[in-house]
Amino acid sequence: MATAALDFEKPIAELERQIADLKRLASERSLDVAREIAPLEAKLAELREEIFRNLTPYQRVLVARDPRRPFALDYINALITDFVELHGDRLYRDDPAIVGGLGRLGSRSVVVIGQQRGRDIKENLKRNFGMAHPEGYRKALRLMQLAERFRLPVITLIDTPGAHPGLGAEERGQAEAIARNIETMAALKTPLVAVVIGEGGSGGALALGVGDRVLILENATYSVITPEGCAAILWRDSGQKERAAEALKLTAPDLLALGLVDEIVPEPPGGAHAEPAAAIEAVGAALERHLAELAGLPPEELLARRAEKYLRMGKFEEA
């Protein structure tokens, strides 16, 4: 299903339409229009770069949420060979908002866990818009423990507005499930690399985010709350969402400057949704590099470095 361009992308979409129309006309009439198309394509590349270089924090939130971006299963299907998905938490049920299993990244056996959204209403209802229930986080926990047992590195792909906030989820121990995951990841005796591929929201994201290395895509976001939720709480006006997005420091450059992520993975000009294959390839290369760096560390050193990494966070200076 085609998804409409975001408001600030409309000049890009219009130029893309003109190029497509020109190519279609040339094909129908067997014309050579390469000379006419070349300057338009050059202008398109410049326009993409200019628009995406100057995005506001809230515009980056909109890009991070865009259903045209690659989702967790897109990365898994493209990067992980021999993937075997595992289901269920052995306590309640399988949660489709969390996908995970075993496979190979290159020649390395790994356990991969991701939050999966949907691209249409039917799929979003199935995946609960990427918002996991407690059983989803307990499924992730089971997979992490399996990885530790067989000394396999763990890859997590973060893309959620937050954990499911419903009554049933609270009754089944949502807060405990998230806290247990954080506790387990802090002490996991195997390498863990987390990648924020879209929207990293609240504890729902953090439940997969305590990694030895935390990577983030250029236009992804990572925050304790959505800008709309923050604006509603602080100013009782969700219309202040752009102000909230600025204050939350949720963009990749902000997070890198604060020491909350370790690396920004560049996206193609125009965002990951403009060239999904290139975005996925960039993530795959970054994952292979970081896993290779972590592979030789003994568990004691791995845990010591991880503890030091998170103890460094939260520093502040009094004005």
N, C-alpha and C positions, 0 to 999 in steps of 0.2 A: 504494500500500500504506500503510495507516494505521500510524503510529508511536506507541508508547506515550509518555505524558507522563513527564517526569523526576520523580523522587521529590518534590522540593520544589514541583512544579507540580500535584500531585494534588488539592489543595484547589481550584485553578482548574479542573481538568478535571471535578471532581465538580459544581461549580456550573454549568459549561457544559452538562453532561449534563442537569441539572435544567431549565435554561432550554430546551434542545432538546426534552426530553420534554413540557414544558408547551406549547411551540409546536406540536408534532406533535398533541397531544391536542386543542388548540384548532382546528387545521386539520381534523381528522377530524370534529369535532362542530360546526363552524361557530360557535365561541365567540369572543368578544372578551375576550382576557386581557391587553390592553396595560397596564392598570392594575396587574395582578399581576406582570407581567414587568419593568416599569420599575425597581422597587427592587432586583430581583435583578440586573439588568444594571448598575445603579449600584454595587452591592456587588461585582460581578465586576471592574469597572474599578478600584475601590479595592484589591481583593485583588491584582490583577496589578501595580499600581504598588507596593504595599507589599512584595510578595515580591521583585520584580526590583530594587527600590531597595536591598535588604539582602542581595544575593547575596554569598557568599564568593568568593575568587579561584578555587577549584576548581569551584564551581558555575558560574562564568562559562566555565570551560573546557568543561564539559559542554554548556552552551548553544551555545558556538562550534562544537562538534562535531555538534550536533543535525541529523539528516538532513532535518528539516522546514524548515530555513532555506533561503532562496534560494541557489542555486549560481551559478557563473560563467555558465553558459548561460542561466539565468533572467534575469540582469541583461542579458546580451547581447541576448536575444530581445526584452526589454521596452524597452531603451534605444537600441539600435543599429539604425538602419534601413539597408536595402540591404546587409546583412551578407553578406560572401562569405568563407567559411572556407577557409583555406589549410592544406595538409597536408604533413607530412614535413620532414626535415632535409637531404634530398638527399645523405645519407651512409649511412643505415642503414634507417630505417623511419619511419612515422608513430606518434607516441605519443599515445593517446587521453586521457592524463592532463592534457595541455596542449591547450587549444583556442585558436585565434586566427585573425585575419583582418582584413579592411578593411570599413569601413562609415562611417556618419555618426551622430554624437551631435548632435542638433539639426541645425544647418546646417553643422557642422564635420566634415570628413573626418578619420578617426582610424584608427589601428591598435590593436586591442584583443587582449590576451592574458590567458588565465585558466587557473587550475588547476581541473579539474572532478572532483568526486566522484560517487558513485552513491548512489541511494536504496534499492536492494535488492541482493541478492547478485549477481545477474547483471550489473547495471550497475557495481557496485563491482569485479567481476572485470575487466570491460572497461576501466574507468578506473583500475584498480590503486589504488583507494581514494584517488585524488588524488595519489599519489606518483609523480613523473615519473622516467623513465630519462634517461640522458644525451641521447638523441635528442630527448626532449621539450624539454630546455633549449636544444639546438641549433636546434630548430624556432623557439623563442622568440627566439633570437639572430638567426636569419634574418629574422624579422618585424621586429625592432627595426632591423636594418640597412636593410631595405626602407623603413621609416618615415623613417629619416634621409635616404635617397636622394631621397624624394619630399617631404621636409619636412613630414611628418605627425606630429602629437603621438601619444604612446603612452599607452595606459591598460592597467594590469595589475591583475588581480583575484586576490588571494592567498588560498588556502584549501587548505592541505595539512598533514598531520602531519610532513612532511619528505620529502626525496628518497628514492627507492627504495634500500634498503640491500643489495640482492642481489649475489651474486658476479658475475653477468653485467654489471650496471650498473657495478661497479667495474672490470671488465675493459675496458669500453668508455669509461672515463675520466670517471666521475661527478664527481670532485672538480675535474678540469680544466674540465669543461663549466660547472659552477657558477661557478668562478673567472673563466672567460672572460666569462660574462654580467655579473658584477659589474664587471669591468674595462670592458666595452663600455658599460654603463649609465652609468658614471662619466664617460665621454667622449662620450656621445651628443649630437649637436648638434641636438636637437629636444626639446621639452618632454615630460616623463614624469611621470604621476601614478599612484601605486600606491594601491590600496585593499585593506586587510585585511578580507575579508568574513566570515571564519570563523576557522579555526585557522591561524595563521601559525607554522609550525614550522621552526626550524633553517635551515641553508643552503638547503634546498629552497624556503623562502619568500624568503630574501634574494636568491636568483637572479632574482627578479622585483621586488625591493623597493627598489632604489636609485633613488628618484624625486626630482624637484624638490619634489614635495609627496607626503607619505605620510599617507593618511587611514586611519582605523580605525573600524569600526562599534562601537557602544557596548558590545556583549557579545562582541566578537571578542577574540582573544588573539594575542600575538606574542612568541615566546620562542626561546632558543637550543636548548631541549630540552623534551620533554614533562615534566609533573610526575612521571609514573610513572618515566620514565627517570632523571630527576634523583634521585628518592628511592632508586631501586635502586643508583645509583652512590655517593651520599653516605652513605646509611644502610643500604645493602644490604637495604632493606625497601620494596617498592613501596607498602605500606600507609601510608607516610608522605607520600603524594601531596598531601594537603591542606597539610601543612607546607611541602612543596616549592613548591607553587603560590603560597603566601604569600611565600616567600623570593625567588622568581624575578621578582616584580614584572612580571607578564605581562598585567595588565589594562589596558584603554584609559586610565583615569585615571593609573595608574602610568607608562605609556609617555609620556603627554603631559607629565607632570611631569618626566620624565627627558630630555625633548627628543628622543625617538626617533620620535615621530609629530608631525604638524603640526595635526591636527584630529580630533576625535571626531564621527562622524556619528550623531546620535541615532536610536535604534530606537523603534518603536511600543511602548506599554505591553504587557508580556508578551513582548517580544523580536521579532526580525524574522520568526520563524516564525508569530507570532500574526497579523500583517498583512503578508504578503510584498510586496504591491503598494506599500504605504506606505513600506516599507524601501527598495525599489528606487527609488522616486521621490525619496527623500531623497538617496540616493547619486548619482542622475542630476543633481540640482540642485547638489550639491557639486562634481561633476566639471565641469559646465559653468562654474561660477564660477571654479574654479582654472585651468582651461584658458584662460579669457578673460584672467585676470591674467597668465598666462605667455606668451600668444600674441605680444605686442608686443616681447618681449625679443630682442635680437640674440644669435646663438649664443655669442659671446664672454662676454657678461654672464651668460647662462644657465649656462655652464660654471663661471664664477667663483663665482656664487651657490651652485651645487651643491657645489663643492669646499669652500667656506666652511661650508656646512651640515653636511657630514660630518666636517670637521675639528673642529667644535665638540663632537662626540659623544665620550664617553669621559672627560670631565673628572672629576676626583675631588678630595676634600679629605682630608688626613691628620688624624685625630683627635689 
